[in-house]
Amino acid sequence: MPNAGKPNVLFIVLDALRYDHLSCYGYKRKTCPNIDHLAENGWLFENAFSAGMWTPPSHASMFTGLYPKNHGVLGKNISLPAYNTTMADVLSEQGYRTILMSPGPYISKSNGMGKGFQVEHQVGEEWKGGFLNKIRSGLKKLFIRSGYFASDYIFWKVSGEISKSKKEKKPFFVFINYADTHHPYIPKSRPWKFPLPKGADNKKILKIIGQGMFRKRIKKLLGTTTEQILKEHPLIGYNMGTFEISGEEWEQTANAYDSCLWDADASIGQLVDFLRKNALLDDTIIVITSDHGENLGDHGLSGHEHCIYDTLLHVPLILYFPKSIKPKKRKEVVSLVDILPTILEFVGVKHRKKLDGIPLTNSDDIAGRKYVFSQKGRPKFNEMIVPKQKQEEFDFAADIIRDSQYKYALYSNGKEELFDYSKDPAEEKNLVDTRESKAGELKKQLLGFISSKSGEAENIKRVIDSSLSKRF
């Protein structure tokens, strides 16, 4: 039944955002003053980890409160099975207006991710379509600044949806995925907030960040050869070993990436100001996180594929709700599966299914949880982008378990890794052969997790089915 007394929910994901590039996490640059303000007045989680390495499994975990093996979005399956109950499902039943702002089809009703949302805006299609026609007809300077990902358009649409909710006297649940920090890293602000230094090879850096890729080259590339793709798309070429990017050039690429974060932060600031001016801010739960991180030359890789390291799994997580939250930096190890039960706790609703996540409001339960998990399924390769000679290297699934100090990974080919990520955050020293007891303990718990229907491997046991057995 509708309940106008319930708090609003604004859930923001900054796609492919590294936690260590936010100033509130100690980054060298002031990249996000508006997010910083929310973090200073809310909970900032220093050890938050994604359940998946890329968009579909990670979003599915945030929407369902389940790990990938339990919600079914893993590997080649990028659609959320209908048996799942999503955050939007639950809040819609509670009388919320549920609004989805998505940059593309990976988060949409077409693949199940939009289940429960009453209103869906596919930002890329809308902006490139009807709204772009308005730009072309002379309204560009009035409505929107230049840039591939239209955060200005997001503000325009979201503020309208929130106003409609207020008029109807209904609480709102707005989910936004900002794609500014996803490749191509093309800042919309001119000049960039963090411009390239003197002496930089501007032409090469612009190619690395993807300038022109989606506007001019992509259609041409789709009908061309593997060799041309690897030459024209530097990040794919870098992963395949056909395009060189130096450490200095990666640092310069970070100038563009950080400028994109600045742009997204400015849009978030607009939304917060809008909520404040409309007397809605104090009654709104704000969640800010990322679905995964990004490799910027780390581990010899670019983007967010082909590895399971914490450059992808360690994500920012900030919760702002002054009515219930006292500002604090929290050090507990948490997972993005915890977001759904936390929001439901604030809203005062119980989920009808058992979840893998735990409400972050209950510090005793969080402190008592020993492990969190992440999973990577086998990829589906496009042979034009990943040549056959490279597919064997990247063709793996993996499951990861971590406690407050160690991270253990078990690959589908039998490879094992153990890192003391508290002392070795770059994950350079594999301890699996020197800390055999710890590796054995975590492996046992991980196998228990894989064979269970619950995120707590110690509580529920089930025989590993044949498909899982083959992986080990």
N, C-alpha and C positions, 0 to 999 in steps of 0.2 A: 504494500500500500504506500502511496506517496507520503513523504514526511518532509515538509519544508524546513524542519528544524535541524536536519542532518547537515554536516559540513560539506562544502564543495570539495572536489578533488581535481587538482591540476597535476598531471603526470607527464613529465618531460624527459624524453630520451634524446641525447645528443649522439647521433650515430658515429661510431668509430672514434670516439673521443678517449684519448689516453688520460688516465687520472693524473699522471705526473706532469701534465701541461696546464693544469688549473692552478692559479696563484694561491687559492685557499689550501692546496695540498703542498705548498712550498716551492712552486716553480719560480724560476729566476725572473720571469716577466709578469707584469700585472695584466693577465689575459682576460679576466672575467670579473670586473668589479661588482656587477649585479648578483652573480652567483655567490661571490665572496660574502656579500651582505646577508644573503639567505643562510649561508653556512655559519656565519658568526652568530646568528640568532636562532639556530636550529641544531640538529644533530648532523655532524660530519663523521662518516664512518671511514676510518683509515684503512681497514682491511675488508673491503667488499669485493666479491668475486662473482663473475658471470657463470651461469650454468652451461653456456655454449660459446663457441668461437665466432659465430657470425649471426646475422640478423634473424632468420626464422627460428632456430631453436632457442635463442636467448629471449626473444619476445614471447614465444610460447611459454617459457618458464615464468616470465614476469606476469603474464596474463592469467596463468593457471595455478601458480604456486607449486608446480611440480618440476622435477628434473626431466630431462629429455626422454629417458627410457620409459617414463610413466605417462608423459603427454603424447609421445609418438612422433614428434618432429625431430628427426635425427638422420644424418647422412643424406641420402638422395630424396627422402620425403620432406618436402617443404610446406606441406599442408597440415593444418591442425585438425585432427580427427574430431568428428561431431560429438563424440562421447564426453569431451572435455567441457567443464563449466568454467567460463572465463570471468574475469573481474567485471567486465561490462555486463555479462549475464546477471550477476548477483546485484550490481548496483541498479541496473534497469528494473529489476523486480522490486527494488526498494523505492522506486519513484524518481530516480535520477534521469535527467536527459543525458544520454551518453553520446559523445562526439569523438570521432576518430579523424586525426589529421595525419595522413601518411604520405611519404614521398614516392611510393611506388607499390607495385602489386605484391611484394613480399609481405606487406602488412595490409591486408584487405579482406573483404568478405569472400572474394573469389578463391582464396586459399584457406578460409576458415579463421584467419586471425581477426577478422572483423566481427566475429560472432558476438552478439549482444549489443553492438553499437547501433543506435537508432539513426545516426547521421554519419555518413562517411564522406570525407573530402580527400580525393587523390590529388595532392597538391601539384605534382609534376604535370599531370595531364590537364588539370584545370588552368594552371598558370600558363602552360605552353599553348593552350587552346584559346578559349574565349578571352581570358584576361590579357594574353599576349597580343591579341588583336587590338585591344584597347590601347596597349602601349604603342603598337605600330601606327595607330591612328592619331597619335600626338599627345597621349596622356602620360607618357613615360615619366617625365619629371614630376608630374603632379602626384602620381600614385605609388611609384615603385622605383627603387634604385636598381642599377644594373647588377647582374649576378645570376648564376645558373640556378641556384636553389633559393626560392623566393620566401625568405623569412618575413619580409614585409607583407607579403600576401597572406601568410599564416596569421600574422597579427590581425589583419583586416577581417579575415574569416572568423577567427576564434573570438575576437571581441564582439562580433555580431551574434555568434551563437550564445555567448555568455549573456549578452543583453536580452536575447530571446528567453533564456532560462529564467532570468530575473523577472521578466515581464510575466511569465507563466507561473511564477512563484514556485519553481522547482529547483532543487539542488542540481548542480552539473558535475559530470565527470568528463573532463577533456583530456584526451591522450594526444600528445604531439611528438612526432619524430622529426627533429631538425637534422637535415642532411648536410649542413654546412661543412662539418669536419670530415665528411666522407669524400673520398676521391671522386671527382677532381677537386683539388684544394684551390678553388678560385675565390678569393675574397671579393665581396661585393662593394666594400668601401673603397673609395678613391680619394687620396692615395691609400695604400695598405696601411694598417695600423703599425705593422712591423715591416717596413720596406726592406728590399734586398740591399746588402751592403755594397759600397763602391768596389768595383773590381769583380763582381759576380758575373758569371756567364748568364746574363739575363735570358738569352734565347733558349739555353739548355734547361734552366730552372723552370721557365714557362712551359716547356715541353713536359718536364717531370710532373708538374702539378696538374697537367691535363688541359691547359689552355687550348681551346679549339677542338678537343677530342670529341665532345658530344655535339658540337655544333656543325663541324665540317667533316670530320674524318670517319665517324663511326659507321655510317652507311657504306662508305667506300670500303672500309676495312672488312665488313661482314661478307663482302664478295671477293675477297682477295686471298693471298696465300699466307701460310703460317709465318714465313720469313718476313713478309711485310708487316704483319701484326706485331711481331717481336721487335721490329725496327721502329715502328710508329708509336707503339704503346710502351713507354720506358719502364713502367712499374712491372708489367708482365715480362718484359725483356730482362729486367733486373733479376726477377725470381728464376728465370730460365737460364741466366748466365750469358745473355747476348747483349746486354746494355750495362755499361759501367756507370756507377754513381759513387763519387768519393765521399768520405766522411764530411768534408767541408760542404759539399753540395747537399748532403742530407741536412746539415745545419741550416743552410739557406732555404731549403724546402720547408723546414720547420717555421720559417718566417711567414710563409703563406698559410700553413696549417694553423698557426697561432692567430693570424689575422682573421681566419675563418671563425675560430672560436670567439674572438672579440665581436664579430658581427652577430653570431648567434646569441651571445650574451646580451648584446644591445636589444635584440628582439625580446628576450626574456625580461629585461628591464622594462620594456614597454608594457608587457602584459602585467607585470607586478604593479606598475603605476596605474594601469587601467583598473585593476582590482581595488587598489587603494582609493582611487577617486570615486569608485562606485560603491564604497563601503562594503566590499566583499572580501578584502584581504584577510581580515582576522577570522573569517569563517571558512577559510580555504586551506586544505592540506596541500602542500606543494612537495612533490618528489622530483628530484633531479638525479639522473644517472646516465649511463651509457650502456648500450647492448654488448659492447666489446671494445677493446682498444685497437691499436694500429701499430704495425711495424714500420718504422721510418729508418730502415737500414739495420735494425736490430736483428741479430742472429742471421745476418746475411739475407734478410727478407724485406719485402714491402707489403703493404696492405694487411689484410686480416685472414689470410689463408695459410695453409701448409705448415702450421706449428701449433703447439699447445702451451706456449710459454706465457708468462704473466704480463708481457707487453700486450697480450690480447685479453687475458682473464681478469687481471686486476683493474677494477673500474671505480669511478667515483660514485658515491651515494650520499645524498644530502636530503634530509627531511626537515621541512619547515611547517610548523603549526603552533604558533605561540600560545594558543589556549591550553595545549597539553604538553608542550615540549619546552624544557629548559635548556638553554644553549650548552652544548657539550661536544667535545671531540671523543668519539668512542673507538676503542681499540679492539673490540671483540671481532672475531672472524665471522663474517656474515655472507649470505648469498642473496642474489636477486630473487630467488624463490621466496624470500621473506617479505617482499614488498606487498603482495596480495593479502596475506593474513594481517599485516600491520595496518593497512588501510581499513580492512574490515573491522579490526579492533577499534580504531578511531571512530568509525561510523556506527559501531554498536551492532554489528551483524555477525552471525555465526555461519560459516561455510558448511554446507551439508555433506561435504566429502572430506576424507582425511587428506591433509596436505603434507608436502615435504617441508614447506617453509614454516617458520616460527615467528610470531609477532615480535617485532623489535621493541615493543613497549615492555616486554617481560624480560628484564635484564638477567634474572635468575635462570630462566630457560635458555637464553642465549649463552650465558656463561657455562651452563651445564652441558651444552651440546659439544661433543668432541670433534666432529668432522663436518666438512662441507664438501660437495662433489661438483665436478664438471665433466662434460662428455663431448666427444667429437666423433661423428659418424664418417663412414667412407664417402669421399666426394664423388660427384658425377662429373667426369672430365669432358670439356670441349677440346677435341683433339687439335683444333686450329690454335687454341690458346696454350694448351699444355701438351707439347710434343710427346710422342710415345716414349722416347728415351728418358723423359723426366717423370712420367706417370708413376713408375715403380717407386721412386723416391717419395712422392707425395701421396701415394695411395695407402692410407692407413686410417684406422679408427683408434681411439684411445679413451681411456677413462682415468680420471684424476681424483685423488682424495687429498685433503690437507687438514692439518690440525693447526694449532697456533704457532708452530715453528717449521714443520716439514711439509713438503709437497711430494707426493709419490704418483707416478704415471705408469700405467700399464698399456702398452701398445698391442694392436691386433697381431703384429708379427712376433710378439714375445719380448720385445725390447722393454727394459725397465729403466726408470729414472727416479732418483731421489735427490731433492734439493733442500738445503736449509735456507729457505727464502728469507728468514729473518737476518741472516748474515751474508747471504749471497743472492740479493734481489735480481741480479742479472742472470742468474741460473747458469753459471759457467762451470761449476764443479759438480759432476754427478757422483753422489755418495753411495750409490746402490751396493757397491762392492766393499765399502769400508764401514757402513752402518747397517750390516745385514739384519740385526735384530729389529731395528726401526723399520727397515724396508719390509721385513716379514710381517710385522704387526699391521702396517698400513695396507699391505697387499691382502691380508686376511679380511680386514674390514671392507676393503674395496670389493672383493669378490662377494662378500655378504650383501653389500649394497646392490650389486648388479643382479643378484638372484632374488632380491626382495621386491615387494610392491611398495615399500616405504623408503623415505630418505634416510631413516635410521636403521643402519644395517644390523645393529645389535638386537633390535627389538623384533624384527620379523624375518623369518628364514623361509626360503623356498628353493627347491631344486633348480639349478641352472638349466634352462631349456636348451634344446639342441643347437639353435642358432647362436646363442651366446657361447655355448661350449666350444664351438668351432673357432671362436675368436681367441681362445686361450689354450 
